[in-house]
């Protein structure tokens, strides 16, 4: 049974990596869409969101089978329950990338995306998503911690963007509609960062049995 | 075993109702906070968010025990997996209520909350949350469907609020900073509506074995 568990766990890792890289691609395309007026890009992100949802369900099935067939306890149970939580964060990242892409056509018309630090937000969040999934697969507590810390960078960038937009509005240097839309896009990027942190915290939990927000998390007492 | 399963399922229902009502209270307080300058309210919502997180973990434990001890299949398995998904949506609703409350102090200073339909958004989303949890407990497919449909109302209200804010900004009838903050608050309410829809869709799945977004959902093929 043990080797079977390891095989299924290996499959879980592979699918999680795929789901993570789909999320990274979706965010990258969504950020592109803010500068390019191509409706193709928006469609691509929407399609990718669908793939991400599909992947979530595949991984859910793997996890449920592992739970029901292998009856894991302690560390193994934590890995599965952490994976189940991670995929719901990754799925939301896909949603948010699609939300950003949906706003893009309105934003592109104004040249506002070049006037604020939105692309720094995109770069920072993509990095967080990559590292958080890597941390799970590599079982790397330090890497997970680095993602949790880097959330401040994204939050600071959001406040910068908000301030930049406020100034543009006050000085009437931007179409207010585009300003509101890009603020929304910035918020979505910030949320993506939050979800990456959630993923990283679930990695920490799967390794240590302790969740950031709780000293007595899901079956930690089984240890 | 069957009766034991039913007992645990009953407990699951009770805890879900509690979690749902905590969410409703949190949203209600957050909406209040937009008009009242009381820092107490903001603190209350933050405390409630903590309670909601705690409740999520309690319910997670109930679900994991049900999965591991009872080895449910088909409908029973769907109920547990749906509950596991629902609580992550309810937990996010708590986060969003706290996010709204955090914005409140900045919004209250301007009288802007009375100039836009934000409170209609609050009322509509609270109703959606209540009905979605009721639908799960009462096992009511029709009720779940009504929540899914009513999402349009919240989305329309968000666009109304956005338009109202845009006009206020263009006519210089509002502090732009407060306008940006209340737009964020409106977005959080809209998200709460989305999460209530997710809950309702998981109720539909638990009853029918078919998830809105997927014809071959988690173990539906076991039917």
Interface residues (C-beta under 8 A of the other chain):
Chain A: X53 X54 X57 X60 X61 X64 X67 X68 X71 X77 X81 X84 X85 X88 X162 X165 X166 X169 X170 X176 X177 X180 X183 X184 X187 X213 X214 X216 X217 X218 X219
Chain B: X53 X54 X57 X60 X61 X64 X67 X68 X71 X77 X81 X84 X85 X88 X162 X165 X166 X169 X170 X176 X177 X180 X183 X184 X187 X213 X214 X216 X217 X218 X219
